[in-house]
Amino acid sequence: MPTAPVMTAAEAYNLTGQCNWFSEENRTEPRVSERLDAAGCLFLSLLPYGQAVQALICVFMLLTLFSFLINGISLFGLGRSEDLSWEPRFSFLKNLILSDLMQSVTFGPAVINSLVQRRTMAFSTWCYVQYFVGTTSIFSNLVTITCMALERYLYVCHAIHYIVILTQVRLRLALSLIWVYSISVSVINMALLHMGRGQHNEDVTSGLLCEPDTVEQLMGFPRASAVFRKVTGSFTLLLCLLVYAFSYVRMYQDARNAVIPFNAVNTTARKTVVFYCCMLFLQLLPLLIKVTSDTLWEVEGTGAMVLASQSQGVPQTPSVKAAVLHMSLLVMLLVPPCINPLVYGLRNVEMRQALLSLFRGWTEGARRVEWGRVGNILRQNRAV
C-alpha cells in the first residue's frame, strides 16, 4: 500500500487556512481544488499533521488484525471442541466473540480507509449500515458480559442447582434475548433518527466513523433519538456494572468464608476478582467516556449546536476537544475485541488445552501427509 506524503506543520497550517475560507457560498469557485473539498477539510480539522495519521494507520491496522486473528482462532477452537460446546460459559463466550468480530469488521476497516484516503466518512447507505451494526454489536457485547458474570455467580455460589437452573433451553433463550434486545434498540434508534426536525443536506460527516453524535448532527439533532440512545445506553451500562459487582462480590465472599475456619486468606480469589474488575473497567472505558460526554452535553445544552447547524449549510468543524475525544473513542472501541478472548477464553485452562489439542492434530496430520509423500517417493525409486 503506498504511503501518503508526510505533511509538515507549515503545510498543515496553510491547508487549514484555506479550509477556513471554504464555505457553502464559494465551494463551487474554480480555486477550490479536489484536495480541499469538504471531506478533506474536515479531516484536516481532526488530524492536521501527517505524522499522527501514519501512526494511527499503524495502530488501527494492528488492532484490527489482532482482533481478527485472536477472535478467529478462539471461535474456531470452540467450534471444533466437543467437550466445551455444551458448557454455558463457552456458549456465552462464542456469542461475545461473534459480537467482537462484528464490531471489528464494522469499525476497523472503515476508520483505516478514512485515514488512508485522508477524508472523513461519507454520509451514505453504508453509514446507516455501520451505525446499525455498530450499535447492535456494542449492546450485544455489553449484555453478554453481564450474562457471563451472572453465569459465573450461579456456578460458584449455587453449584448444586447450577445444571437445574441453567438448562440448555434457558441458555438458548438467554442468547436469543440478547440479540432481540440489541437489534430492537438499533431498530428503534434508527426509526427515531429519521423522525428528526429535518433531513441531512450533506454527503460527508465530520468524523472518521458514523458514530451517534456525528449522525445526529447531520440529521438535525432529533431529540427523541438522542434521549432514547442515552437512556438505553446508560441503563444497560448501569445494569452491567451492578450485576458484575453483585456477582463477583458474592463469589469473593463465598471463597473467603470457605477458608475462614482454617484461619487462612484466599489470596487467589482476591486476585481473580481484582483482575476481572480491572479488565471490566478496560472493556467499558469507551462506553463510560461516551456516557460521561453525553451527560456533559446535556448539561451544557444542545441548543447552541442545533442553531449552529441550522444556520450553516456545511458540516460543523469539530473543536480540538471534540477531535481528541473522537479519535480516542475510535481507538478504545477496538481494544475490547482484542482483550475479550484473552480474558474470557485463553486465560481458561480448558480453552488452552482445546487449542493445543487442535494444534497437535494439525501438526500430526501434516506429518502423516509428509511421511506418506516420502513413502511414495521411496516406492517409486525402488520400482525404477
C-alpha positions in Angstrom: 0.0 0.0 0.0 1.6 3.3 -1.0 2.2 5.7 1.9 0.9 9.2 1.7 3.5 12.0 2.0 4.1 13.4 5.4 2.7 16.9 5.9 4.8 19.5 7.7 3.4 21.9 10.2 3.6 24.8 7.8 1.7 22.9 5.1 -0.9 21.8 7.5 -1.4 25.5 8.6 -1.7 26.7 5.0 -4.2 24.0 4.2 -6.2 24.7 7.3 -6.3 28.3 6.5 -7.6 27.6 3.0 -10.2 25.2 4.5 -11.4 28.0 6.8 -12.1 30.0 3.6 -14.1 27.1 2.3 -17.9 27.5 2.7 -21.2 26.8 1.1 -21.2 30.1 -0.9 -17.9 29.6 -2.6 -17.4 25.8 -2.7 -18.1 25.9 -6.5 -15.4 28.5 -7.2 -12.6 27.4 -9.6 -10.0 28.0 -6.9 -11.4 25.2 -4.8 -9.4 22.1 -5.7 -10.3 18.5 -5.2 -7.8 18.3 -2.4 -9.7 20.9 -0.4 -13.2 19.6 -0.6 -15.5 19.3 2.4 -14.3 15.8 3.4 -10.6 16.7 3.1 -11.0 20.0 5.1 -12.9 18.2 7.9 -10.2 15.6 8.0 -7.6 18.3 8.4 -9.5 19.8 11.3 -9.3 16.4 13.0 -5.8 15.4 12.1 -3.7 18.3 10.7 -0.4 16.5 10.9 0.7 13.7 8.7 2.8 12.0 11.4 -0.3 11.5 13.5 -2.1 10.0 10.5 0.7 7.5 9.8 0.8 6.4 13.4 -2.9 6.0 13.7 -3.0 3.9 10.5 -0.5 1.5 12.1 -2.4 1.4 15.4 -5.7 0.7 13.8 -4.3 -1.9 11.4 -2.5 -3.7 14.3 -5.7 -3.7 16.5 -7.9 -4.8 13.7 -5.6 -7.7 12.5 -5.0 -8.8 16.1 -8.8 -8.8 16.8 -9.5 -10.9 13.6 -6.7 -13.3 14.5 -7.4 -13.9 18.2 -11.2 -14.0 17.8 -11.0 -16.2 14.8 -8.7 -18.7 16.5 -10.8 -18.7 19.6 -14.1 -19.2 17.8 -12.6 -22.0 15.6 -11.2 -23.8 18.7 -14.6 -23.6 20.5 -16.4 -24.8 17.4 -14.1 -27.8 16.9 -14.1 -28.8 20.6 -16.9 -31.2 21.5 -16.1 -31.1 25.2 -16.6 -27.3 25.5 -19.6 -26.9 23.2 -22.2 -27.9 25.8 -20.9 -25.6 28.7 -23.0 -22.4 29.1 -20.0 -20.2 29.8 -18.4 -21.1 26.5 -21.7 -20.6 24.7 -21.7 -17.1 26.0 -18.1 -16.7 25.0 -18.9 -17.7 21.4 -21.6 -15.1 21.4 -19.2 -12.5 22.8 -16.6 -13.4 20.1 -19.3 -13.0 17.4 -20.1 -9.6 18.7 -16.5 -8.6 18.8 -16.0 -9.8 15.2 -19.0 -7.7 14.1 -17.6 -4.7 15.9 -14.1 -5.1 14.4 -15.4 -5.6 10.9 -17.6 -2.6 11.1 -15.2 -0.1 12.8 -11.7 -1.1 11.9 -11.6 -1.2 8.0 -13.8 2.0 7.8 -11.5 4.0 10.0 -8.4 2.7 8.2 -9.9 3.6 4.8 -10.7 7.2 6.0 -7.2 7.6 7.3 -5.6 6.3 4.1 -7.9 8.5 1.9 -7.5 11.4 4.3 -11.2 12.1 4.1 -14.0 11.9 6.7 -16.7 9.3 6.3 -19.2 9.8 3.5 -22.8 10.0 4.6 -24.4 7.2 2.6 -26.2 3.9 2.9 -23.0 2.3 4.3 -23.1 4.9 7.0 -26.5 3.8 8.2 -25.4 0.1 8.0 -22.3 0.9 10.0 -24.4 2.8 12.6 -26.9 0.0 12.9 -24.4 -2.9 13.1 -22.1 -1.0 15.4 -25.0 -0.2 17.8 -26.2 -3.9 17.7 -22.7 -5.3 18.4 -22.0 -2.9 21.3 -25.2 -3.7 23.1 -24.8 -7.4 22.4 -21.3 -7.2 23.8 -22.4 -5.4 26.9 -25.4 -7.7 27.7 -23.3 -10.8 27.0 -20.7 -9.7 29.5 -23.5 -9.2 32.0 -24.8 -12.7 31.4 -21.3 -14.2 31.7 -20.9 -12.6 35.2 -24.3 -13.9 36.3 -23.4 -17.4 35.0 -20.2 -17.5 37.0 -22.2 -16.4 40.1 -24.6 -19.3 39.6 -21.7 -21.8 39.0 -19.7 -20.8 42.1 -22.5 -19.8 44.6 -25.2 -22.3 43.5 -23.1 -25.2 42.2 -25.6 -27.8 43.4 -28.5 -26.3 41.4 -26.4 -25.0 38.5 -27.4 -27.6 36.0 -31.1 -27.4 37.0 -31.2 -23.6 36.8 -29.2 -23.1 33.6 -30.6 -25.7 31.3 -30.0 -25.8 27.5 -33.4 -24.4 26.8 -32.9 -21.4 29.1 -29.4 -20.9 27.7 -30.7 -20.7 24.1 -33.5 -18.4 25.4 -30.9 -16.1 27.0 -28.8 -16.0 23.9 -31.8 -15.2 21.7 -33.0 -12.4 24.1 -29.5 -10.8 23.9 -29.8 -10.4 20.1 -33.5 -9.5 20.3 -32.8 -6.7 22.7 -29.7 -5.4 20.8 -31.4 -5.4 17.4 -34.6 -3.9 18.9 -32.6 -1.0 20.4 -30.9 -0.4 17.0 -34.2 -0.6 15.0 -36.0 1.9 17.4 -33.0 4.2 17.4 -32.8 4.2 13.6 -36.6 4.9 13.4 -36.4 7.8 15.8 -33.3 9.1 14.0 -35.4 9.7 10.8 -38.1 11.4 12.8 -35.9 14.4 13.5 -36.5 18.1 12.8 -35.0 17.9 9.3 -33.2 15.9 6.7 -29.4 16.0 6.0 -28.1 18.2 3.3 -24.5 17.0 3.2 -22.8 13.9 1.8 -19.9 13.9 4.3 -19.7 13.6 8.1 -17.3 15.4 10.4 -15.7 12.2 11.7 -13.9 9.0 10.6 -16.8 6.8 11.7 -20.6 7.1 11.7 -20.9 7.3 15.4 -24.1 8.6 17.1 -23.2 12.3 17.6 -22.0 12.6 14.0 -25.1 11.1 12.5 -27.5 13.0 14.8 -25.8 16.3 13.8 -26.4 15.6 10.2 -30.0 14.5 10.8 -30.8 17.8 12.6 -30.3 16.6 16.2 -33.6 14.6 16.7 -34.3 14.9 20.4 -36.2 11.6 20.7 -33.4 9.6 19.1 -30.8 11.2 21.3 -32.8 10.7 24.5 -33.6 7.1 23.7 -30.0 6.3 22.9 -28.6 7.9 26.0 -31.3 6.4 28.3 -30.9 2.8 26.9 -27.1 3.0 26.9 -26.9 4.3 30.4 -29.4 1.8 31.7 -27.6 -1.2 30.0 -24.2 0.0 31.3 -25.5 0.5 34.8 -27.2 -2.9 34.8 -23.9 -4.5 33.7 -21.9 -2.8 36.4 -24.5 -3.7 39.1 -24.7 -7.4 38.0 -21.0 -7.6 37.7 -20.4 -6.1 41.2 -23.0 -8.3 42.8 -21.7 -11.5 41.2 -18.1 -11.1 41.9 -18.6 -9.7 45.4 -20.7 -12.7 46.3 -18.2 -15.1 44.7 -15.4 -13.5 46.8 -17.4 -13.7 50.0 -18.1 -17.4 49.4 -14.4 -18.0 48.7 -13.4 -16.1 51.8 -15.9 -17.9 54.0 -14.6 -21.2 52.8 -11.1 -20.6 54.3 -12.1 -18.7 57.5 -12.3 -22.0 59.6 -8.7 -22.7 58.6 -7.6 -19.2 59.6 -6.3 -18.6 56.1 -6.7 -15.9 53.4 -7.9 -16.8 50.0 -5.4 -14.7 48.0 -6.2 -16.4 44.7 -9.9 -15.4 45.0 -8.9 -11.8 45.8 -6.5 -11.6 42.8 -9.1 -13.1 40.5 -11.8 -10.6 41.5 -9.4 -7.7 41.1 -8.2 -8.9 37.7 -11.7 -9.3 36.3 -12.8 -5.9 37.7 -9.8 -4.2 36.1 -10.5 -6.0 32.8 -14.1 -4.9 33.0 -13.1 -1.3 33.5 -10.8 -1.5 30.5 -13.6 -3.1 28.4 -16.2 -0.5 29.5 -13.9 2.5 29.3 -15.1 3.8 25.9 -18.7 3.4 27.0 -18.0 5.2 30.3 -16.4 8.0 28.5 -19.2 8.2 26.0 -21.9 8.3 28.7 -19.9 11.0 30.6 -19.6 13.1 27.4 -23.4 12.6 26.7 -24.1 13.8 30.3 -21.9 16.9 29.9 -23.5 17.5 26.5 -27.0 17.6 28.2 -25.7 19.8 31.0 -24.1 22.3 28.6 -27.2 22.1 26.3 -27.6 21.2 22.7 -29.4 24.3 21.7 -26.3 26.2 20.6 -25.2 23.3 18.4 -28.6 22.9 16.9 -28.8 26.6 16.0 -25.3 26.5 14.6 -26.1 23.5 12.4 -29.2 25.2 11.1 -27.5 28.5 10.4 -24.9 27.0 8.1 -25.1 24.6 5.2 -21.9 22.8 5.8 -20.9 20.3 8.5 -19.6 21.9 11.6 -15.8 21.9 12.0 -15.1 19.9 15.3 -13.3 21.7 18.1 -10.0 20.5 19.5 -11.7 18.7 22.4 -14.2 17.1 20.1 -11.5 15.9 17.8 -9.4 14.4 20.6 -12.5 12.7 22.1 -13.5 11.3 18.7 -10.1 9.8 17.9 -9.7 8.5 21.5 -13.0 6.7 21.3 -12.2 5.2 17.9 -9.0 3.7 19.3 -10.7 2.4 22.5 -13.6 0.9 20.6 -11.1 -1.6 19.1 -9.5 -2.5 22.4 -12.3 -4.7 23.9 -12.5 -7.1 20.9 -8.7 -7.7 21.3 -8.8 -8.4 25.1 -12.1 -10.3 25.4 -10.8 -13.6 24.0 -7.7 -13.3 26.2 -9.6 -12.6 29.4 -12.6 -15.0 29.0 -11.0 -17.6 26.7 -7.3 -18.2 26.6 -6.9 -17.5 30.3 -9.1 -20.6 30.9 -7.1 -23.9 31.2 -9.7 -25.9 29.3 -9.7 -23.4 26.4 -5.9 -23.6 26.2 -6.0 -27.3 26.2 -8.6 -27.4 23.5 -6.5 -25.1 21.3 -3.3 -27.2 22.0 -5.0 -30.4 21.1 -6.3 -28.8 17.9 -2.8 -27.6 17.1 -1.4 -31.1 17.8 -4.0 -32.6 15.5 -2.9 -30.2 12.7 0.8 -31.0 13.2 0.2 -34.8 13.3 -1.9 -34.6 10.2 0.8 -32.6 8.4 3.4 -35.2 9.5 1.3 -38.1 8.2 0.9 -36.4 4.9 4.6 -35.7 4.6 5.6 -39.2 5.6 3.1 -40.5 3.0 4.7 -38.5 0.3 8.2 -39.7 1.4 6.9 -43.3 1.3 5.5 -42.9 -2.2 8.8 -41.4 -3.5 10.8 -44.3 -2.0 8.5 -46.9 -3.5 8.8 -45.1 -6.9 12.6 -45.1 -6.6 12.7 -48.8 -5.8 10.4 -49.6 -8.7 12.8 -47.8 -11.0 
